[in-house]
């Protein structure tokens, strides 16, 4: 066995003008293999991180798309229920914004109130 080790240690490979021992050559191959495995590991980790960030960004964009902004002050509008009608109220300036048909529904529920009288006087 000792003779085999000596013969392997003495074995030389020609690499241009220099000679490289078999032991050094195998060490170099092993180092390249380790680097390759390490690079592959970090590439997979980066891909996983990229996918998580993409999912998080898509979720954030989806949440941002459903948020309504106040046309007056760029605050966010929150839906509140007033007399069974959903109206939008700004969290910053406290302004109230009505969607199509909401004013008519509020007036229809209150036949004798001031809002109904004002609306009827404006309408004709």
Backbone as JSON Lines, residues from 0, in Angstrom:
{"i":0,"aa":"X","n":[0.83,-1.19,0.0],"ca":[0.0,0.0,0.0],"c":[0.87,1.25,0.0]}
{"i":1,"aa":"X","n":[1.96,1.19,0.76],"ca":[2.87,2.31,0.83],"c":[3.51,2.56,-0.53]}
{"i":2,"aa":"X","n":[3.8,1.5,-1.24],"ca":[4.39,1.64,-2.57],"c":[3.43,2.3,-3.54]}
{"i":3,"aa":"X","n":[2.15,1.99,-3.41],"ca":[1.13,2.59,-4.28],"c":[1.03,4.09,-4.02]}
{"i":4,"aa":"X","n":[1.09,4.48,-2.74],"ca":[1.03,5.9,-2.41],"c":[2.22,6.65,-2.99]}
{"i":5,"aa":"X","n":[3.37,6.06,-2.89],"ca":[4.57,6.71,-3.44],"c":[4.47,6.84,-4.94]}
{"i":6,"aa":"X","n":[3.95,5.8,-5.6],"ca":[3.87,5.88,-7.05],"c":[2.85,6.92,-7.48]}
{"i":7,"aa":"X","n":[1.74,7.07,-6.71],"ca":[0.75,8.11,-7.04],"c":[1.33,9.49,-6.78]}
{"i":8,"aa":"X","n":[2.06,9.63,-5.69],"ca":[2.67,10.92,-5.37],"c":[3.71,11.3,-6.4]}
{"i":9,"aa":"X","n":[4.39,10.31,-6.96],"ca":[5.44,10.59,-7.94],"c":[4.88,10.77,-9.34]}
{"i":10,"aa":"X","n":[3.64,10.38,-9.53],"ca":[3.03,10.49,-10.85],"c":[2.85,11.96,-11.18]}
{"i":11,"aa":"X","n":[3.29,12.34,-12.32],"ca":[3.2,13.73,-12.74],"c":[2.42,13.82,-14.06]}
{"i":12,"aa":"X","n":[1.66,14.91,-14.16],"ca":[0.95,15.17,-15.4],"c":[1.59,16.37,-16.07]}
{"i":13,"aa":"X","n":[1.73,16.32,-17.34],"ca":[2.3,17.44,-18.07],"c":[1.22,18.49,-18.27]}
{"i":14,"aa":"X","n":[1.51,19.71,-17.88],"ca":[0.58,20.82,-18.06],"c":[1.38,22.0,-18.58]}
{"i":15,"aa":"X","n":[1.69,21.95,-19.82],"ca":[2.49,23.01,-20.41],"c":[3.92,22.85,-19.96]}
{"i":16,"aa":"X","n":[4.58,23.98,-19.66],"ca":[5.97,23.91,-19.25],"c":[6.14,23.39,-17.82]}
{"i":17,"aa":"X","n":[5.08,23.4,-17.01],"ca":[5.18,22.94,-15.63],"c":[4.64,21.53,-15.49]}
{"i":18,"aa":"X","n":[5.04,20.86,-14.48],"ca":[4.47,19.55,-14.15],"c":[3.69,19.7,-12.86]}
{"i":19,"aa":"X","n":[2.53,19.04,-12.79],"ca":[1.65,19.13,-11.64],"c":[1.51,17.73,-11.07]}
{"i":20,"aa":"X","n":[1.6,17.6,-9.77],"ca":[1.45,16.29,-9.17],"c":[-0.01,15.87,-9.24]}
{"i":21,"aa":"X","n":[-0.27,14.58,-9.22],"ca":[-1.63,14.05,-9.28],"c":[-2.41,14.51,-8.05]}
{"i":22,"aa":"X","n":[-1.73,14.59,-6.92],"ca":[-2.38,15.01,-5.7],"c":[-2.89,16.45,-5.83]}
{"i":23,"aa":"X","n":[-2.07,17.34,-6.36],"ca":[-2.47,18.73,-6.56],"c":[-3.57,18.86,-7.59]}
{"i":24,"aa":"X","n":[-3.51,18.02,-8.62],"ca":[-4.53,18.02,-9.67],"c":[-5.89,17.6,-9.1]}
{"i":25,"aa":"X","n":[-5.91,16.55,-8.29],"ca":[-7.16,16.07,-7.69],"c":[-7.7,17.1,-6.69]}
{"i":26,"aa":"X","n":[-6.79,17.76,-5.98],"ca":[-7.2,18.79,-5.04],"c":[-7.88,19.93,-5.78]}
{"i":27,"aa":"X","n":[-7.32,20.3,-6.93],"ca":[-7.88,21.38,-7.73],"c":[-9.27,20.99,-8.25]}
{"i":28,"aa":"X","n":[-9.41,19.76,-8.7],"ca":[-10.71,19.28,-9.17],"c":[-11.72,19.29,-8.03]}
{"i":29,"aa":"X","n":[-11.29,18.84,-6.86],"ca":[-12.18,18.82,-5.7],"c":[-12.6,20.24,-5.31]}
{"i":30,"aa":"X","n":[-11.68,21.19,-5.34],"ca":[-12.0,22.58,-5.03],"c":[-13.01,23.14,-6.02]}
{"i":31,"aa":"X","n":[-12.84,22.82,-7.29],"ca":[-13.78,23.29,-8.32],"c":[-15.16,22.68,-8.09]}
{"i":32,"aa":"X","n":[-15.2,21.43,-7.69],"ca":[-16.47,20.75,-7.41],"c":[-17.16,21.41,-6.21]}
{"i":33,"aa":"X","n":[-16.4,21.71,-5.17],"ca":[-16.97,22.38,-4.0],"c":[-17.51,23.76,-4.37]}
{"i":34,"aa":"X","n":[-16.77,24.5,-5.17],"ca":[-17.22,25.82,-5.6],"c":[-18.49,25.71,-6.43]}
{"i":35,"aa":"X","n":[-18.54,24.71,-7.27],"ca":[-19.71,24.5,-8.11],"c":[-20.94,24.19,-7.26]}
{"i":36,"aa":"X","n":[-20.79,23.31,-6.28],"ca":[-21.91,22.98,-5.39],"c":[-22.35,24.2,-4.58]}
{"i":37,"aa":"X","n":[-21.37,24.97,-4.12],"ca":[-21.69,26.18,-3.35],"c":[-22.44,27.18,-4.22]}
{"i":38,"aa":"X","n":[-21.99,27.38,-5.44],"ca":[-22.67,28.3,-6.36],"c":[-24.09,27.85,-6.64]}
{"i":39,"aa":"X","n":[-24.27,26.55,-6.83],"ca":[-25.61,26.01,-7.08],"c":[-26.52,26.24,-5.87]}
{"i":40,"aa":"X","n":[-26.01,26.02,-4.68],"ca":[-26.78,26.23,-3.46],"c":[-27.25,27.69,-3.36]}
{"i":41,"aa":"X","n":[-26.33,28.62,-3.55],"ca":[-26.69,30.03,-3.44],"c":[-27.6,30.47,-4.59]}
{"i":42,"aa":"X","n":[-27.46,29.89,-5.75],"ca":[-28.37,30.21,-6.86],"c":[-29.79,29.79,-6.51]}
{"i":43,"aa":"X","n":[-29.94,28.59,-5.92],"ca":[-31.28,28.13,-5.51],"c":[-31.86,29.03,-4.43]}
{"i":44,"aa":"X","n":[-31.04,29.42,-3.46],"ca":[-31.5,30.3,-2.38],"c":[-31.94,31.65,-2.95]}
{"i":45,"aa":"X","n":[-31.19,32.18,-3.9],"ca":[-31.55,33.45,-4.52],"c":[-32.86,33.33,-5.29]}
{"i":46,"aa":"X","n":[-33.06,32.23,-5.99],"ca":[-34.31,32.0,-6.72],"c":[-35.49,31.94,-5.76]}
{"i":47,"aa":"X","n":[-35.33,31.25,-4.63],"ca":[-36.4,31.18,-3.64],"c":[-36.72,32.57,-3.11]}
{"i":48,"aa":"X","n":[-35.7,33.35,-2.82],"ca":[-35.9,34.7,-2.31],"c":[-36.6,35.58,-3.35]}
{"i":49,"aa":"X","n":[-36.2,35.45,-4.6],"ca":[-36.84,36.23,-5.67],"c":[-38.31,35.87,-5.78]}
{"i":50,"aa":"X","n":[-38.64,34.58,-5.7],"ca":[-40.04,34.17,-5.78],"c":[-40.84,34.71,-4.6]}
{"i":51,"aa":"X","n":[-40.26,34.69,-3.4],"ca":[-40.96,35.24,-2.23],"c":[-41.2,36.73,-2.41]}
{"i":52,"aa":"X","n":[-40.2,37.45,-2.9],"ca":[-40.36,38.89,-3.11],"c":[-41.4,39.2,-4.17]}
{"i":53,"aa":"X","n":[-41.43,38.39,-5.23],"ca":[-42.45,38.59,-6.27],"c":[-43.85,38.37,-5.72]}
{"i":54,"aa":"X","n":[-44.01,37.33,-4.91],"ca":[-45.32,37.05,-4.32],"c":[-45.73,38.18,-3.37]}
{"i":55,"aa":"X","n":[-44.78,38.67,-2.6],"ca":[-45.07,39.75,-1.67],"c":[-45.44,41.03,-2.42]}
{"i":56,"aa":"X","n":[-44.72,41.3,-3.51],"ca":[-45.02,42.5,-4.32],"c":[-46.4,42.38,-4.98]}
{"i":57,"aa":"X","n":[-46.74,41.2,-5.48],"ca":[-48.05,41.0,-6.1],"c":[-49.16,41.18,-5.08]}
{"i":58,"aa":"X","n":[-48.94,40.67,-3.87],"ca":[-49.93,40.82,-2.8],"c":[-50.09,42.29,-2.43]}
{"i":59,"aa":"X","n":[-48.98,43.0,-2.36],"ca":[-49.01,44.43,-2.04],"c":[-49.73,45.22,-3.12]}
{"i":60,"aa":"X","n":[-49.45,44.91,-4.38],"ca":[-50.12,45.61,-5.48],"c":[-51.61,45.33,-5.49]}
{"i":61,"aa":"X","n":[-51.98,44.1,-5.15],"ca":[-53.4,43.74,-5.1],"c":[-54.09,44.52,-3.98]}
{"i":62,"aa":"X","n":[-53.44,44.64,-2.83],"ca":[-54.01,45.39,-1.71],"c":[-54.1,46.88,-2.05]}
{"i":63,"aa":"X","n":[-53.08,47.42,-2.73],"ca":[-53.09,48.83,-3.1],"c":[-54.16,49.14,-4.13]}
{"i":64,"aa":"X","n":[-54.47,48.18,-4.99],"ca":[-55.48,48.4,-6.02],"c":[-56.87,48.54,-5.41]}
{"i":65,"aa":"X","n":[-57.11,47.91,-4.27],"ca":[-58.43,47.97,-3.66],"c":[-58.62,49.2,-2.76]}
{"i":66,"aa":"X","n":[-57.57,49.96,-2.5],"ca":[-57.64,51.14,-1.65],"c":[-58.06,52.34,-2.51]}
{"i":67,"aa":"X","n":[-59.09,53.04,-2.05],"ca":[-59.55,54.23,-2.75],"c":[-58.93,55.45,-2.09]}
{"i":68,"aa":"X","n":[-58.49,56.39,-2.91],"ca":[-57.88,57.62,-2.41],"c":[-58.88,58.77,-2.48]}
{"i":69,"aa":"X","n":[-58.8,59.65,-1.49],"ca":[-59.67,60.82,-1.44],"c":[-59.29,61.77,-2.58]}
{"i":70,"aa":"X","n":[-60.26,62.25,-3.34],"ca":[-59.93,63.18,-4.43],"c":[-59.5,64.56,-3.93]}
{"i":71,"aa":"X","n":[-59.77,64.88,-2.68],"ca":[-59.42,66.2,-2.15],"c":[-58.01,66.22,-1.54]}
{"i":72,"aa":"X","n":[-57.7,65.24,-0.68],"ca":[-56.45,65.32,0.07],"c":[-55.56,64.09,-0.08]}
{"i":73,"aa":"X","n":[-55.91,63.14,-0.88],"ca":[-55.16,61.89,-1.09],"c":[-55.1,61.01,0.16]}
{"i":74,"aa":"X","n":[-56.03,61.2,1.1],"ca":[-56.18,60.27,2.22],"c":[-56.85,59.0,1.7]}
{"i":75,"aa":"X","n":[-57.05,58.03,2.55],"ca":[-57.72,56.8,2.11],"c":[-59.2,56.87,2.48]}
{"i":76,"aa":"X","n":[-60.03,56.34,1.61],"ca":[-61.46,56.33,1.84],"c":[-61.86,55.01,2.49]}
{"i":77,"aa":"X","n":[-62.64,55.12,3.54],"ca":[-63.15,53.92,4.23],"c":[-64.66,53.89,4.04]}
{"i":78,"aa":"X","n":[-65.18,52.71,3.77],"ca":[-66.63,52.58,3.61],"c":[-67.29,52.51,4.97]}
{"i":79,"aa":"X","n":[-68.32,53.33,5.14],"ca":[-69.12,53.28,6.37],"c":[-70.57,53.13,5.95]}
{"i":80,"aa":"X","n":[-71.37,52.62,6.84],"ca":[-72.79,52.44,6.56],"c":[-73.58,53.53,7.28]}
{"i":81,"aa":"X","n":[-74.35,54.28,6.51],"ca":[-75.21,55.32,7.06],"c":[-76.61,55.06,6.55]}
{"i":82,"aa":"X","n":[-77.53,54.71,7.46],"ca":[-78.92,54.39,7.12],"c":[-79.01,53.36,6.0]}
{"i":83,"aa":"X","n":[-78.27,52.3,6.16],"ca":[-78.24,51.15,5.24],"c":[-77.71,51.5,3.85]}
{"i":84,"aa":"X","n":[-76.92,52.56,3.75],"ca":[-76.3,52.94,2.49],"c":[-74.79,53.02,2.73]}
{"i":85,"aa":"X","n":[-74.03,52.36,1.87],"ca":[-72.56,52.37,1.97],"c":[-72.03,53.67,1.36]}
{"i":86,"aa":"X","n":[-71.39,54.5,2.2],"ca":[-70.78,55.73,1.7],"c":[-69.29,55.71,2.05]}
{"i":87,"aa":"X","n":[-68.51,56.52,1.33],"ca":[-67.06,56.56,1.53],"c":[-66.7,57.81,2.34]}
{"i":88,"aa":"X","n":[-65.84,57.62,3.36],"ca":[-65.42,58.74,4.2],"c":[-63.91,58.75,4.28]}
{"i":89,"aa":"X","n":[-63.33,59.94,4.1],"ca":[-61.88,60.1,4.14],"c":[-61.38,60.07,5.58]}
{"i":90,"aa":"X","n":[-60.29,59.38,5.8],"ca":[-59.73,59.31,7.15],"c":[-58.89,60.55,7.5]}
{"i":91,"aa":"X","n":[-58.56,61.38,6.52],"ca":[-57.75,62.58,6.77],"c":[-58.63,63.83,6.91]}
{"i":92,"aa":"X","n":[-59.36,64.17,5.85],"ca":[-60.14,65.41,5.87],"c":[-61.59,65.2,6.33]}
{"i":93,"aa":"X","n":[-61.97,63.96,6.55],"ca":[-63.31,63.57,7.02],"c":[-64.39,63.91,6.0]}
{"i":94,"aa":"X","n":[-64.01,64.1,4.74],"ca":[-64.98,64.35,3.68],"c":[-65.78,63.09,3.37]}
{"i":95,"aa":"X","n":[-67.0,63.29,2.91],"ca":[-67.89,62.16,2.57],"c":[-68.1,62.16,1.08]}
{"i":96,"aa":"X","n":[-67.94,61.01,0.47],"ca":[-68.07,60.87,-0.97],"c":[-69.11,59.8,-1.25]}
{"i":97,"aa":"X","n":[-69.98,60.12,-2.21],"ca":[-71.08,59.2,-2.56],"c":[-70.85,58.63,-3.94]}
{"i":98,"aa":"X","n":[-71.17,57.37,-4.09],"ca":[-71.12,56.73,-5.4],"c":[-72.45,56.98,-6.1]}
{"i":99,"aa":"X","n":[-72.51,56.55,-7.35],"ca":[-73.73,56.77,-8.14],"c":[-74.92,56.09,-7.46]}
{"i":100,"aa":"X","n":[-76.0,56.85,-7.31],"ca":[-77.24,56.31,-6.76],"c":[-77.34,56.36,-5.24]}
{"i":101,"aa":"X","n":[-76.26,56.63,-4.55],"ca":[-76.32,56.65,-3.08],"c":[-77.08,57.86,-2.55]}
{"i":102,"aa":"X","n":[-76.94,59.0,-3.19],"ca":[-77.67,60.18,-2.75],"c":[-79.17,59.98,-2.92]}
{"i":103,"aa":"X","n":[-79.58,59.42,-4.05],"ca":[-81.0,59.16,-4.29],"c":[-81.57,58.2,-3.27]}
{"i":104,"aa":"X","n":[-80.77,57.19,-2.89],"ca":[-81.25,56.23,-1.89],"c":[-81.38,56.9,-0.52]}
{"i":105,"aa":"X","n":[-80.46,57.8,-0.18],"ca":[-80.57,58.52,1.09],"c":[-81.79,59.45,1.09]}
{"i":106,"aa":"X","n":[-82.05,60.11,-0.03],"ca":[-83.2,61.01,-0.12],"c":[-84.49,60.22,-0.08]}
{"i":107,"aa":"X","n":[-84.52,59.07,-0.75],"ca":[-85.72,58.24,-0.77],"c":[-86.08,57.72,0.61]}
{"i":108,"aa":"X","n":[-85.11,57.52,1.48],"ca":[-85.37,57.02,2.82],"c":[-85.88,58.13,3.73]}
{"i":109,"aa":"X","n":[-85.63,59.38,3.37],"ca":[-85.99,60.49,4.23],"c":[-86.87,61.45,3.43]}
{"i":110,"aa":"X","n":[-88.16,61.21,3.41],"ca":[-89.08,62.0,2.6],"c":[-89.31,63.41,3.17]}
{"i":111,"aa":"X","n":[-89.24,63.58,4.46],"ca":[-89.58,64.88,5.05],"c":[-88.36,65.61,5.59]}
{"i":112,"aa":"X","n":[-87.2,65.12,5.42],"ca":[-85.99,65.74,5.99],"c":[-85.47,66.88,5.13]}
{"i":113,"aa":"X","n":[-84.49,67.6,5.66],"ca":[-83.93,68.76,4.98],"c":[-83.21,68.38,3.7]}
{"i":114,"aa":"X","n":[-82.57,67.2,3.67],"ca":[-81.86,66.77,2.47],"c":[-82.84,66.5,1.33]}
{"i":115,"aa":"X","n":[-83.94,65.9,1.66],"ca":[-84.97,65.62,0.65],"c":[-85.55,66.91,0.09]}
{"i":116,"aa":"X","n":[-85.84,67.86,0.99],"ca":[-86.41,69.13,0.53],"c":[-85.43,69.89,-0.36]}
{"i":117,"aa":"X","n":[-84.13,69.89,0.04],"ca":[-83.12,70.59,-0.75],"c":[-82.99,69.94,-2.13]}
{"i":118,"aa":"X","n":[-82.96,68.64,-2.18],"ca":[-82.79,67.92,-3.45],"c":[-83.98,68.19,-4.37]}
{"i":119,"aa":"X","n":[-85.18,68.17,-3.82],"ca":[-86.38,68.42,-4.61],"c":[-86.4,69.86,-5.13]}
{"i":120,"aa":"X","n":[-85.93,70.81,-4.33],"ca":[-85.93,72.2,-4.77],"c":[-84.9,72.42,-5.89]}
{"i":121,"aa":"X","n":[-83.78,71.7,-5.82],"ca":[-82.77,71.81,-6.87],"c":[-83.23,71.12,-8.16]}
{"i":122,"aa":"X","n":[-83.95,70.03,-8.01],"ca":[-84.39,69.25,-9.17],"c":[-85.53,69.95,-9.92]}
{"i":123,"aa":"X","n":[-86.25,70.8,-9.31],"ca":[-87.27,71.45,-10.09],"c":[-88.41,71.82,-9.3]}
